Amino acid sequence: MPDLLQLCDSPLSGQTLEFIQFNAHATGTLRKAFGVPDGTPGRAEVVQTAPEPVLVLNRREGDFPAELINLTQIRR
């Protein structure tokens, strides 16, 4: 697979990147500000998609027009 920075900054002839997507899942403890007692088990899910990767690398506002951030309590 080609280098991501090379693809975004100086693509070679015939190279195009149509979109970039970031997915992350994590478990840990939630805090009182979430509305549960401190230390409550929780899960986080983040999905971000950007149609123009060059904007992502420059970190401009609106880089990820399709975004999901989901925090949930893990019920036992």
PDB file of N, CA, C and O in Angstrom:
ATOM      1  N   MET A   1       0.840  -1.177   0.000  1.00  0.00           N
ATOM      2  CA  MET A   1       0.000   0.000   0.000  1.00  0.00           C
ATOM      3  C   MET A   1       0.889   1.246   0.000  1.00  0.00           C
ATOM      4  O   MET A   1       1.867   1.306   0.746  1.00  0.00           O
ATOM      5  N   PRO A   2       0.562   2.228  -0.821  1.00  0.00           N
ATOM      6  CA  PRO A   2       1.348   3.461  -0.858  1.00  0.00           C
ATOM      7  C   PRO A   2       1.288   4.216   0.468  1.00  0.00           C
ATOM      8  O   PRO A   2       0.372   4.023   1.267  1.00  0.00           O
ATOM      9  N   ASP A   3       2.267   5.067   0.683  1.00  0.00           N
ATOM     10  CA  ASP A   3       2.337   5.894   1.869  1.00  0.00           C
ATOM     11  C   ASP A   3       1.191   6.907   1.855  1.00  0.00           C
ATOM     12  O   ASP A   3       0.965   7.565   0.840  1.00  0.00           O
ATOM     13  N   LEU A   4       0.468   7.040   2.966  1.00  0.00           N
ATOM     14  CA  LEU A   4      -0.696   7.919   3.024  1.00  0.00           C
ATOM     15  C   LEU A   4      -0.328   9.380   2.796  1.00  0.00           C
ATOM     16  O   LEU A   4      -1.030  10.081   2.066  1.00  0.00           O
ATOM     17  N   LEU A   5       0.750   9.852   3.400  1.00  0.00           N
ATOM     18  CA  LEU A   5       1.145  11.247   3.197  1.00  0.00           C
ATOM     19  C   LEU A   5       1.525  11.515   1.743  1.00  0.00           C
ATOM     20  O   LEU A   5       1.191  12.563   1.190  1.00  0.00           O
ATOM     21  N   GLN A   6       2.220  10.571   1.133  1.00  0.00           N
ATOM     22  CA  GLN A   6       2.582  10.732  -0.271  1.00  0.00           C
ATOM     23  C   GLN A   6       1.329  10.779  -1.138  1.00  0.00           C
ATOM     24  O   GLN A   6       1.250  11.585  -2.066  1.00  0.00           O
ATOM     25  N   LEU A   7       0.354   9.930  -0.849  1.00  0.00           N
ATOM     26  CA  LEU A   7      -0.890   9.924  -1.625  1.00  0.00           C
ATOM     27  C   LEU A   7      -1.629  11.247  -1.524  1.00  0.00           C
ATOM     28  O   LEU A   7      -2.196  11.720  -2.509  1.00  0.00           O
ATOM     29  N   CYS A   8      -1.626  11.851  -0.331  1.00  0.00           N
ATOM     30  CA  CYS A   8      -2.370  13.094  -0.123  1.00  0.00           C
ATOM     31  C   CYS A   8      -1.610  14.319  -0.602  1.00  0.00           C
ATOM     32  O   CYS A   8      -2.202  15.233  -1.178  1.00  0.00           O
ATOM     33  N   ASP A   9      -0.301  14.346  -0.368  1.00  0.00           N
ATOM     34  CA  ASP A   9       0.484  15.543  -0.678  1.00  0.00           C
ATOM     35  C   ASP A   9       0.995  15.586  -2.112  1.00  0.00           C
ATOM     36  O   ASP A   9       1.002  16.651  -2.730  1.00  0.00           O
ATOM     37  N   SER A  10       1.420  14.459  -2.647  1.00  0.00           N
ATOM     38  CA  SER A  10       1.978  14.460  -4.003  1.00  0.00           C
ATOM     39  C   SER A  10       1.704  13.122  -4.687  1.00  0.00           C
ATOM     40  O   SER A  10       2.614  12.318  -4.886  1.00  0.00           O
ATOM     41  N   PRO A  11       0.441  12.896  -5.042  1.00  0.00           N
ATOM     42  CA  PRO A  11       0.101  11.616  -5.681  1.00  0.00           C
ATOM     43  C   PRO A  11       0.799  11.455  -7.031  1.00  0.00           C
ATOM     44  O   PRO A  11       0.971  12.412  -7.786  1.00  0.00           O
ATOM     45  N   LEU A  12       1.188  10.233  -7.302  1.00  0.00           N
ATOM     46  CA  LEU A  12       1.786   9.914  -8.587  1.00  0.00           C
ATOM     47  C   LEU A  12       0.686   9.805  -9.646  1.00  0.00           C
ATOM     48  O   LEU A  12      -0.497   9.735  -9.313  1.00  0.00           O
ATOM     49  N   SER A  13       1.066   9.794 -10.868  1.00  0.00           N
ATOM     50  CA  SER A  13       0.104   9.666 -11.957  1.00  0.00           C
ATOM     51  C   SER A  13      -0.732   8.399 -11.753  1.00  0.00           C
ATOM     52  O   SER A  13      -0.188   7.310 -11.573  1.00  0.00           O
ATOM     53  N   GLY A  14      -2.038   8.551 -11.784  1.00  0.00           N
ATOM     54  CA  GLY A  14      -2.936   7.419 -11.617  1.00  0.00           C
ATOM     55  C   GLY A  14      -3.318   7.127 -10.173  1.00  0.00           C
ATOM     56  O   GLY A  14      -4.178   6.281  -9.926  1.00  0.00           O
ATOM     57  N   GLN A  15      -2.701   7.805  -9.218  1.00  0.00           N
ATOM     58  CA  GLN A  15      -3.051   7.598  -7.808  1.00  0.00           C
ATOM     59  C   GLN A  15      -4.095   8.624  -7.377  1.00  0.00           C
ATOM     60  O   GLN A  15      -3.904   9.828  -7.551  1.00  0.00           O
ATOM     61  N   THR A  16      -5.179   8.146  -6.824  1.00  0.00           N
ATOM     62  CA  THR A  16      -6.195   9.027  -6.252  1.00  0.00           C
ATOM     63  C   THR A  16      -6.716   8.400  -4.969  1.00  0.00           C
ATOM     64  O   THR A  16      -6.831   7.181  -4.850  1.00  0.00           O
ATOM     65  N   LEU A  17      -7.019   9.242  -4.041  1.00  0.00           N
ATOM     66  CA  LEU A  17      -7.595   8.804  -2.776  1.00  0.00           C
ATOM     67  C   LEU A  17      -8.973   9.439  -2.710  1.00  0.00           C
ATOM     68  O   LEU A  17      -9.091  10.663  -2.652  1.00  0.00           O
ATOM     69  N   GLU A  18     -10.005   8.626  -2.719  1.00  0.00           N
ATOM     70  CA  GLU A  18     -11.365   9.149  -2.808  1.00  0.00           C
ATOM     71  C   GLU A  18     -11.916   9.600  -1.464  1.00  0.00           C
ATOM     72  O   GLU A  18     -12.671  10.570  -1.396  1.00  0.00           O
ATOM     73  N   PHE A  19     -11.543   8.903  -0.392  1.00  0.00           N
ATOM     74  CA  PHE A  19     -11.985   9.300   0.940  1.00  0.00           C
ATOM     75  C   PHE A  19     -11.059   8.655   1.953  1.00  0.00           C
ATOM     76  O   PHE A  19     -10.281   7.760   1.624  1.00  0.00           O
ATOM     77  N   ILE A  20     -11.153   9.118   3.182  1.00  0.00           N
ATOM     78  CA  ILE A  20     -10.381   8.520   4.262  1.00  0.00           C
ATOM     79  C   ILE A  20     -11.342   8.299   5.428  1.00  0.00           C
ATOM     80  O   ILE A  20     -12.206   9.132   5.702  1.00  0.00           O
ATOM     81  N   GLN A  21     -11.178   7.166   6.108  1.00  0.00           N
ATOM     82  CA  GLN A  21     -12.078   6.838   7.214  1.00  0.00           C
ATOM     83  C   GLN A  21     -11.261   6.385   8.417  1.00  0.00           C
ATOM     84  O   GLN A  21     -10.271   5.665   8.286  1.00  0.00           O
ATOM     85  N   PHE A  22     -11.701   6.823   9.584  1.00  0.00           N
ATOM     86  CA  PHE A  22     -11.068   6.471  10.850  1.00  0.00           C
ATOM     87  C   PHE A  22     -12.110   5.786  11.717  1.00  0.00           C
ATOM     88  O   PHE A  22     -13.202   6.321  11.906  1.00  0.00           O
ATOM     89  N   ASN A  23     -11.790   4.604  12.249  1.00  0.00           N
ATOM     90  CA  ASN A  23     -12.672   3.864  13.158  1.00  0.00           C
ATOM     91  C   ASN A  23     -11.901   3.550  14.428  1.00  0.00           C
ATOM     92  O   ASN A  23     -10.741   3.144  14.369  1.00  0.00           O
ATOM     93  N   ALA A  24     -12.544   3.738  15.583  1.00  0.00           N
ATOM     94  CA  ALA A  24     -11.904   3.393  16.852  1.00  0.00           C
ATOM     95  C   ALA A  24     -12.950   2.878  17.827  1.00  0.00           C
ATOM     96  O   ALA A  24     -14.080   3.366  17.867  1.00  0.00           O
ATOM     97  N   HIS A  25     -12.556   1.890  18.604  1.00  0.00           N
ATOM     98  CA  HIS A  25     -13.406   1.325  19.649  1.00  0.00           C
ATOM     99  C   HIS A  25     -12.548   1.233  20.904  1.00  0.00           C
ATOM    100  O   HIS A  25     -11.379   0.852  20.838  1.00  0.00           O
ATOM    101  N   ALA A  26     -13.130   1.584  22.046  1.00  0.00           N
ATOM    102  CA  ALA A  26     -12.374   1.530  23.300  1.00  0.00           C
ATOM    103  C   ALA A  26     -13.315   1.203  24.448  1.00  0.00           C
ATOM    104  O   ALA A  26     -14.507   1.505  24.392  1.00  0.00           O
ATOM    105  N   THR A  27     -12.775   0.590  25.480  1.00  0.00           N
ATOM    106  CA  THR A  27     -13.521   0.372  26.714  1.00  0.00           C
ATOM    107  C   THR A  27     -12.732   1.008  27.849  1.00  0.00           C
ATOM    108  O   THR A  27     -11.506   1.114  27.794  1.00  0.00           O
ATOM    109  N   GLY A  28     -13.450   1.424  28.865  1.00  0.00           N
ATOM    110  CA  GLY A  28     -12.816   2.066  30.014  1.00  0.00           C
ATOM    111  C   GLY A  28     -13.881   2.439  31.025  1.00  0.00           C
ATOM    112  O   GLY A  28     -14.957   1.844  31.070  1.00  0.00           O
ATOM    113  N   THR A  29     -13.566   3.423  31.825  1.00  0.00           N
ATOM    114  CA  THR A  29     -14.526   3.831  32.858  1.00  0.00           C
ATOM    115  C   THR A  29     -15.126   5.185  32.518  1.00  0.00           C
ATOM    116  O   THR A  29     -14.446   6.086  32.025  1.00  0.00           O
ATOM    117  N   LEU A  30     -16.408   5.302  32.792  1.00  0.00           N
ATOM    118  CA  LEU A  30     -17.128   6.558  32.594  1.00  0.00           C
ATOM    119  C   LEU A  30     -17.031   7.407  33.868  1.00  0.00           C
ATOM    120  O   LEU A  30     -16.690   6.902  34.938  1.00  0.00           O
ATOM    121  N   ARG A  31     -17.330   8.674  33.741  1.00  0.00           N
ATOM    122  CA  ARG A  31     -17.253   9.621  34.851  1.00  0.00           C
ATOM    123  C   ARG A  31     -18.631  10.134  35.246  1.00  0.00           C
ATOM    124  O   ARG A  31     -19.616   9.925  34.537  1.00  0.00           O
ATOM    125  N   LYS A  32     -18.680  10.794  36.367  1.00  0.00           N
ATOM    126  CA  LYS A  32     -19.920  11.363  36.899  1.00  0.00           C
ATOM    127  C   LYS A  32     -20.575  12.311  35.886  1.00  0.00           C
ATOM    128  O   LYS A  32     -21.802  12.358  35.792  1.00  0.00           O
ATOM    129  N   ALA A  33     -19.770  13.064  35.132  1.00  0.00           N
ATOM    130  CA  ALA A  33     -20.308  14.001  34.146  1.00  0.00           C
ATOM    131  C   ALA A  33     -21.140  13.304  33.071  1.00  0.00           C
ATOM    132  O   ALA A  33     -21.974  13.942  32.428  1.00  0.00           O
ATOM    133  N   PHE A  34     -20.927  12.018  32.870  1.00  0.00           N
ATOM    134  CA  PHE A  34     -21.706  11.242  31.905  1.00  0.00           C
ATOM    135  C   PHE A  34     -23.075  10.879  32.477  1.00  0.00           C
ATOM    136  O   PHE A  34     -23.959  10.430  31.747  1.00  0.00           O
ATOM    137  N   GLY A  35     -23.248  11.077  33.794  1.00  0.00           N
ATOM    138  CA  GLY A  35     -24.528  10.780  34.432  1.00  0.00           C
ATOM    139  C   GLY A  35     -24.548   9.443  35.139  1.00  0.00           C
ATOM    140  O   GLY A  35     -25.616   8.929  35.472  1.00  0.00           O
ATOM    141  N   VAL A  36     -23.379   8.876  35.372  1.00  0.00           N
ATOM    142  CA  VAL A  36     -23.251   7.604  36.074  1.00  0.00           C
ATOM    143  C   VAL A  36     -22.190   7.777  37.161  1.00  0.00           C
ATOM    144  O   VAL A  36     -21.411   8.728  37.101  1.00  0.00           O
ATOM    145  N   PRO A  37     -22.140   6.889  38.147  1.00  0.00           N
ATOM    146  CA  PRO A  37     -21.076   6.994  39.151  1.00  0.00           C
ATOM    147  C   PRO A  37     -19.687   6.843  38.524  1.00  0.00           C
ATOM    148  O   PRO A  37     -19.512   6.073  37.579  1.00  0.00           O
ATOM    149  N   ASP A  38     -18.702   7.577  39.050  1.00  0.00           N
ATOM    150  CA  ASP A  38     -17.322   7.433  38.580  1.00  0.00           C
ATOM    151  C   ASP A  38     -16.916   5.963  38.609  1.00  0.00           C
ATOM    152  O   ASP A  38     -17.219   5.243  39.560  1.00  0.00           O
ATOM    153  N   GLY A  39     -16.225   5.527  37.555  1.00  0.00           N
ATOM    154  CA  GLY A  39     -15.740   4.153  37.497  1.00  0.00           C
ATOM    155  C   GLY A  39     -16.693   3.180  36.838  1.00  0.00           C
ATOM    156  O   GLY A  39     -16.372   1.996  36.728  1.00  0.00           O
ATOM    157  N   THR A  40     -17.863   3.641  36.392  1.00  0.00           N
ATOM    158  CA  THR A  40     -18.817   2.765  35.709  1.00  0.00           C
ATOM    159  C   THR A  40     -18.206   2.293  34.384  1.00  0.00           C
ATOM    160  O   THR A  40     -17.695   3.112  33.620  1.00  0.00           O
ATOM    161  N   PRO A  41     -18.251   0.985  34.100  1.00  0.00           N
ATOM    162  CA  PRO A  41     -17.691   0.488  32.836  1.00  0.00           C
ATOM    163  C   PRO A  41     -18.413   1.100  31.633  1.00  0.00           C
ATOM    164  O   PRO A  41     -19.637   1.229  31.621  1.00  0.00           O
ATOM    165  N   GLY A  42     -17.624   1.472  30.627  1.00  0.00           N
ATOM    166  CA  GLY A  42     -18.208   2.082  29.437  1.00  0.00           C
ATOM    167  C   GLY A  42     -17.468   1.714  28.179  1.00  0.00           C
ATOM    168  O   GLY A  42     -16.394   1.114  28.210  1.00  0.00           O
ATOM    169  N   ARG A  43     -18.072   2.092  27.068  1.00  0.00           N
ATOM    170  CA  ARG A  43     -17.508   1.803  25.749  1.00  0.00           C
ATOM    171  C   ARG A  43     -17.624   3.069  24.897  1.00  0.00           C
ATOM    172  O   ARG A  43     -18.611   3.800  24.988  1.00  0.00           O
ATOM    173  N   ALA A  44     -16.613   3.317  24.076  1.00  0.00           N
ATOM    174  CA  ALA A  44     -16.628   4.442  23.137  1.00  0.00           C
ATOM    175  C   ALA A  44     -16.425   3.911  21.727  1.00  0.00           C
ATOM    176  O   ALA A  44     -15.637   2.995  21.492  1.00  0.00           O
ATOM    177  N   GLU A  45     -17.150   4.504  20.805  1.00  0.00           N
ATOM    178  CA  GLU A  45     -17.013   4.172  19.391  1.00  0.00           C
ATOM    179  C   GLU A  45     -16.927   5.485  18.629  1.00  0.00           C
ATOM    180  O   GLU A  45     -17.750   6.377  18.835  1.00  0.00           O
ATOM    181  N   VAL A  46     -15.937   5.613  17.749  1.00  0.00           N
ATOM    182  CA  VAL A  46     -15.769   6.801  16.922  1.00  0.00           C
ATOM    183  C   VAL A  46     -15.607   6.348  15.478  1.00  0.00           C
ATOM    184  O   VAL A  46     -14.794   5.474  15.178  1.00  0.00           O
ATOM    185  N   VAL A  47     -16.392   6.951  14.584  1.00  0.00           N
ATOM    186  CA  VAL A  47     -16.276   6.697  13.153  1.00  0.00           C
ATOM    187  C   VAL A  47     -16.269   8.062  12.474  1.00  0.00           C
ATOM    188  O   VAL A  47     -17.181   8.865  12.671  1.00  0.00           O
ATOM    189  N   GLN A  48     -15.242   8.317  11.678  1.00  0.00           N
ATOM    190  CA  GLN A  48     -15.140   9.577  10.956  1.00  0.00           C
ATOM    191  C   GLN A  48     -14.772   9.285   9.506  1.00  0.00           C
ATOM    192  O   GLN A  48     -13.918   8.443   9.230  1.00  0.00           O
ATOM    193  N   THR A  49     -15.426   9.989   8.583  1.00  0.00           N
ATOM    194  CA  THR A  49     -15.150   9.832   7.164  1.00  0.00           C
ATOM    195  C   THR A  49     -15.001  11.198   6.530  1.00  0.00           C
ATOM    196  O   THR A  49     -15.826  12.083   6.758  1.00  0.00           O
ATOM    197  N   ALA A  50     -13.960  11.379   5.740  1.00  0.00           N
ATOM    198  CA  ALA A  50     -13.730  12.645   5.034  1.00  0.00           C
ATOM    199  C   ALA A  50     -13.564  12.363   3.548  1.00  0.00           C
ATOM    200  O   ALA A  50     -12.784  11.490   3.167  1.00  0.00           O
ATOM    201  N   PRO A  51     -14.290  13.093   2.702  1.00  0.00           N
ATOM    202  CA  PRO A  51     -14.167  12.872   1.269  1.00  0.00           C
ATOM    203  C   PRO A  51     -12.926  13.510   0.666  1.00  0.00           C
ATOM    204  O   PRO A  51     -12.542  13.155  -0.448  1.00  0.00           O
ATOM    205  N   GLU A  52     -12.284  14.445   1.369  1.00  0.00           N
ATOM    206  CA  GLU A  52     -11.117  15.131   0.826  1.00  0.00           C
ATOM    207  C   GLU A  52      -9.956  15.003   1.814  1.00  0.00           C
ATOM    208  O   GLU A  52      -9.806  15.848   2.697  1.00  0.00           O
ATOM    209  N   PRO A  53      -9.135  13.962   1.678  1.00  0.00           N
ATOM    210  CA  PRO A  53      -8.065  13.696   2.635  1.00  0.00           C
ATOM    211  C   PRO A  53      -7.076  14.830   2.811  1.00  0.00           C
ATOM    212  O   PRO A  53      -6.500  14.972   3.890  1.00  0.00           O
ATOM    213  N   VAL A  54      -6.857  15.643   1.786  1.00  0.00           N
ATOM    214  CA  VAL A  54      -5.902  16.746   1.929  1.00  0.00           C
ATOM    215  C   VAL A  54      -6.361  17.697   3.023  1.00  0.00           C
ATOM    216  O   VAL A  54      -5.538  18.210   3.781  1.00  0.00           O
ATOM    217  N   LEU A  55      -7.661  17.937   3.113  1.00  0.00           N
ATOM    218  CA  LEU A  55      -8.179  18.810   4.160  1.00  0.00           C
ATOM    219  C   LEU A  55      -7.935  18.212   5.538  1.00  0.00           C
ATOM    220  O   LEU A  55      -7.669  18.943   6.492  1.00  0.00           O
ATOM    221  N   VAL A  56      -8.022  16.909   5.650  1.00  0.00           N
ATOM    222  CA  VAL A  56      -7.810  16.236   6.923  1.00  0.00           C
ATOM    223  C   VAL A  56      -6.395  16.482   7.416  1.00  0.00           C
ATOM    224  O   VAL A  56      -6.191  16.808   8.586  1.00  0.00           O
ATOM    225  N   LEU A  57      -5.429  16.331   6.546  1.00  0.00           N
ATOM    226  CA  LEU A  57      -4.042  16.497   6.941  1.00  0.00           C
ATOM    227  C   LEU A  57      -3.729  17.936   7.312  1.00  0.00           C
ATOM    228  O   LEU A  57      -2.822  18.187   8.105  1.00  0.00           O
ATOM    229  N   ASN A  58      -4.472  18.888   6.746  1.00  0.00           N
ATOM    230  CA  ASN A  58      -4.272  20.293   7.097  1.00  0.00           C
ATOM    231  C   ASN A  58      -5.086  20.696   8.328  1.00  0.00           C
ATOM    232  O   ASN A  58      -4.966  21.824   8.808  1.00  0.00           O
ATOM    233  N   ARG A  59      -5.904  19.790   8.834  1.00  0.00           N
ATOM    234  CA  ARG A  59      -6.685  19.982  10.059  1.00  0.00           C
ATOM    235  C   ARG A  59      -7.578  21.212  10.017  1.00  0.00           C
ATOM    236  O   ARG A  59      -7.605  21.995  10.967  1.00  0.00           O
ATOM    237  N   ARG A  60      -8.294  21.382   8.944  1.00  0.00           N
ATOM    238  CA  ARG A  60      -9.224  22.502   8.849  1.00  0.00           C
ATOM    239  C   ARG A  60     -10.583  22.092   9.393  1.00  0.00           C
ATOM    240  O   ARG A  60     -10.928  20.911   9.402  1.00  0.00           O
ATOM    241  N   GLU A  61     -11.343  23.066   9.842  1.00  0.00           N
ATOM    242  CA  GLU A  61     -12.676  22.799  10.383  1.00  0.00           C
ATOM    243  C   GLU A  61     -13.539  22.153   9.310  1.00  0.00           C
ATOM    244  O   GLU A  61     -13.469  22.527   8.139  1.00  0.00           O
ATOM    245  N   GLY A  62     -14.348  21.185   9.711  1.00  0.00           N
ATOM    246  CA  GLY A  62     -15.227  20.511   8.777  1.00  0.00           C
ATOM    247  C   GLY A  62     -14.570  19.366   8.036  1.00  0.00           C
ATOM    248  O   GLY A  62     -15.083  18.909   7.015  1.00  0.00           O
ATOM    249  N   ASP A  63     -13.435  18.899   8.541  1.00  0.00           N
ATOM    250  CA  ASP A  63     -12.708  17.826   7.864  1.00  0.00           C
ATOM    251  C   ASP A  63     -13.526  16.542   7.757  1.00  0.00           C
ATOM    252  O   ASP A  63     -13.427  15.827   6.760  1.00  0.00           O
ATOM    253  N   PHE A  64     -14.322  16.248   8.763  1.00  0.00           N
ATOM    254  CA  PHE A  64     -15.067  14.998   8.808  1.00  0.00           C
ATOM    255  C   PHE A  64     -16.567  15.288   8.806  1.00  0.00           C
ATOM    256  O   PHE A  64     -17.180  15.358   9.871  1.00  0.00           O
ATOM    257  N   PRO A  65     -17.165  15.459   7.626  1.00  0.00           N
ATOM    258  CA  PRO A  65     -18.591  15.759   7.586  1.00  0.00           C
ATOM    259  C   PRO A  65     -19.459  14.588   8.035  1.00  0.00           C
ATOM    260  O   PRO A  65     -20.586  14.809   8.476  1.00  0.00           O
ATOM    261  N   ALA A  66     -18.978  13.364   7.940  1.00  0.00           N
ATOM    262  CA  ALA A  66     -19.711  12.198   8.433  1.00  0.00           C
ATOM    263  C   ALA A  66     -19.003  11.723   9.692  1.00  0.00           C
ATOM    264  O   ALA A  66     -17.879  11.224   9.632  1.00  0.00           O
ATOM    265  N   GLU A  67     -19.664  11.881  10.830  1.00  0.00           N
ATOM    266  CA  GLU A  67     -18.997  11.593  12.099  1.00  0.00           C
ATOM    267  C   GLU A  67     -19.986  10.955  13.073  1.00  0.00           C
ATOM    268  O   GLU A  67     -21.141  11.371  13.170  1.00  0.00           O
ATOM    269  N   LEU A  68     -19.514   9.946  13.785  1.00  0.00           N
ATOM    270  CA  LEU A  68     -20.293   9.288  14.828  1.00  0.00           C
ATOM    271  C   LEU A  68     -19.407   9.162  16.056  1.00  0.00           C
ATOM    272  O   LEU A  68     -18.299   8.629  15.983  1.00  0.00           O
ATOM    273  N   ILE A  69     -19.895   9.649  17.166  1.00  0.00           N
ATOM    274  CA  ILE A  69     -19.221   9.444  18.452  1.00  0.00           C
ATOM    275  C   ILE A  69     -20.279   8.895  19.400  1.00  0.00           C
ATOM    276  O   ILE A  69     -21.256   9.575  19.712  1.00  0.00           O
ATOM    277  N   ASN A  70     -20.080   7.666  19.856  1.00  0.00           N
ATOM    278  CA  ASN A  70     -21.074   6.994  20.666  1.00  0.00           C
ATOM    279  C   ASN A  70     -20.420   6.533  21.982  1.00  0.00           C
ATOM    280  O   ASN A  70     -19.481   5.737  21.967  1.00  0.00           O
ATOM    281  N   LEU A  71     -20.917   7.033  23.098  1.00  0.00           N
ATOM    282  CA  LEU A  71     -20.474   6.583  24.418  1.00  0.00           C
ATOM    283  C   LEU A  71     -21.627   5.848  25.086  1.00  0.00           C
ATOM    284  O   LEU A  71     -22.746   6.357  25.145  1.00  0.00           O
ATOM    285  N   THR A  72     -21.350   4.655  25.586  1.00  0.00           N
ATOM    286  CA  THR A  72     -22.412   3.863  26.220  1.00  0.00           C
ATOM    287  C   THR A  72     -21.904   3.202  27.497  1.00  0.00           C
ATOM    288  O   THR A  72     -20.724   2.888  27.648  1.00  0.00           O
ATOM    289  N   GLN A  73     -22.838   3.010  28.388  1.00  0.00           N
ATOM    290  CA  GLN A  73     -22.544   2.254  29.615  1.00  0.00           C
ATOM    291  C   GLN A  73     -22.610   0.777  29.306  1.00  0.00           C
ATOM    292  O   GLN A  73     -23.507   0.325  28.595  1.00  0.00           O
ATOM    293  N   ILE A  74     -21.658   0.017  29.840  1.00  0.00           N
ATOM    294  CA  ILE A  74     -21.674  -1.432  29.681  1.00  0.00           C
ATOM    295  C   ILE A  74     -22.508  -2.009  30.823  1.00  0.00           C
ATOM    296  O   ILE A  74     -22.159  -1.862  31.994  1.00  0.00           O
ATOM    297  N   ARG A  75     -23.588  -2.652  30.476  1.00  0.00           N
ATOM    298  CA  ARG A  75     -24.480  -3.246  31.488  1.00  0.00           C
ATOM    299  C   ARG A  75     -24.037  -4.668  31.753  1.00  0.00           C
ATOM    300  O   ARG A  75     -23.756  -5.433  30.831  1.00  0.00           O
ATOM    301  N   ARG A  76     -23.981  -5.000  32.997  1.00  0.00           N
ATOM    302  CA  ARG A  76     -23.573  -6.370  33.363  1.00  0.00           C
ATOM    303  C   ARG A  76     -24.719  -7.147  33.915  1.00  0.00           C
ATOM    304  O   ARG A  76     -24.558  -8.314  34.273  1.00  0.00           O
TER     305      ARG A  76
END
